[in-house]
Amino acid sequence: MTDGRPPGLTRVYDWAELIADGCIHAVGVVGGLIAALLLLVLAAGVVGALEYTSVAIYAVALVAMLGCSAAYNMTPPSRAKWLLRRADHSTIYLMIAGTYTPFMTVLKASAWGAALSTTVWIGALVGAALKIFMPGRFDRLSIGLYLALGWSVVLAFGPLAASLQTSTLVLLCVGGGLYTLGVIFHVWESLRFQNAIWHGFVLAAAGCHYGAVLDCMVLSRAA
């Protein structure tokens, strides 16, 4: 199409859907910024340099994903919107890898931590590159890659279970479950408010994973 729209992207949302989605994104961006700053402040006093760096990577990835999603979804159809779509979809990969990073520092003395962290980051960077340079060509395939990267944590579940508190593990699993369940609405394009519902699941899942990082890096150490 002449405005640079990716092939096959024809869904048009009405005003009620856009307002609902905009409210969810507003909550996400404002809440994400506050939460990220709070995490960085709280972690500064209780973790070492390596762990703090991992927390900072996670915080940046969280804010980037929420910000790019809001910018893309709230921008009217135009060439700028489809460029923002590339940023939105690529930062999802970075968010997955960024979320893994603090937990991998818990396994820093284990080969599991290095192997899983390397695999996830390579997969995330490859996925992000495909979204940036080949937009709209592998959208269905990328959903599977998102889920595969997100659930690859099960490969190191044993070592993680031995190193993390039960509350952290529960939050990680609930967050992963919410992301996975939300995919149903992401692909259910005929459903009204489908996009807002999907983003609601994303926000809830991100909140669970934020709680897991906070629990692992701050609360469990301050107790």
Residue pairs with C-beta under 8 A, 6 or more apart in sequence:
3 77
3 78
3 79
3 82
4 79
4 82
4 83
5 77
5 82
6 82
6 85
6 135
6 136
6 139
7 136
7 137
8 136
8 139
9 136
11 189
13 21
13 195
16 193
17 192
17 193
17 195
17 196
18 74
20 193
20 196
21 73
21 74
21 195
21 196
21 199
22 73
22 74
24 196
24 199
24 200
24 203
25 66
25 69
25 70
25 73
25 74
25 199
26 70
27 203
28 66
28 69
28 70
28 199
28 202
28 203
28 206
29 66
29 67
29 70
31 203
32 62
32 63
32 66
32 67
32 206
33 63
35 62
35 210
36 59
36 60
36 62
36 63
37 59
39 55
39 58
39 59
39 210
39 213
39 214
39 217
39 218
40 55
40 56
40 59
42 214
42 218
43 51
43 52
43 55
43 217
43 218
44 52
46 217
46 218
46 221
46 222
47 55
47 217
47 218
47 221
50 105
50 108
51 102
51 105
51 217
54 101
54 102
54 104
54 105
55 102
55 213
55 217
57 98
57 101
58 98
58 99
58 101
58 102
58 213
60 98
61 91
61 94
61 95
61 97
61 98
61 99
62 95
62 98
62 99
62 206
62 210
64 91
64 94
64 95
65 88
65 91
65 92
65 94
65 95
65 206
66 206
68 84
68 87
68 88
68 91
69 88
69 91
69 199
69 202
71 84
71 87
71 88
72 81
72 84
72 85
72 87
72 88
73 88
73 195
73 199
75 81
75 84
82 135
85 135
86 131
86 132
86 135
87 132
89 131
89 135
89 142
90 127
90 128
90 129
90 131
90 132
91 128
92 146
93 123
93 124
93 125
93 127
93 128
93 131
93 145
93 146
93 149
94 124
94 128
95 206
96 120
96 124
96 146
96 149
96 150
97 120
97 121
97 123
97 124
97 125
97 149
99 209
99 213
100 116
100 117
100 120
100 153
101 117
102 213
102 216
102 217
103 153
103 160
103 164
103 172
103 212
103 213
103 216
104 113
104 114
104 116
104 117
105 113
106 113
106 160
106 163
106 164
106 216
107 113
107 116
107 156
107 159
107 160
107 163
108 114
110 159
112 155
112 156
112 159
113 156
113 159
116 152
116 153
116 155
116 156
119 152
120 149
120 152
123 145
123 148
123 149
123 152
124 149
127 142
127 145
127 146
127 149
130 137
130 138
130 142
131 142
143 183
143 186
143 187
146 183
147 179
147 180
147 183
150 176
150 179
150 180
151 176
151 180
153 160
153 172
153 176
160 169
161 169
164 172
164 216
165 215
165 216
165 220
167 215
168 212
168 215
168 216
168 220
169 212
171 208
171 209
171 211
171 212
171 215
172 208
172 209
172 212
174 208
175 205
175 206
175 207
175 208
175 209
175 212
176 205
177 205
178 201
178 204
178 205
178 208
179 201
179 202
179 205
181 201
182 197
182 198
182 200
182 201
182 202
182 205
183 198
185 191
185 194
185 197
185 198
185 201
186 194
186 198
188 194
191 197
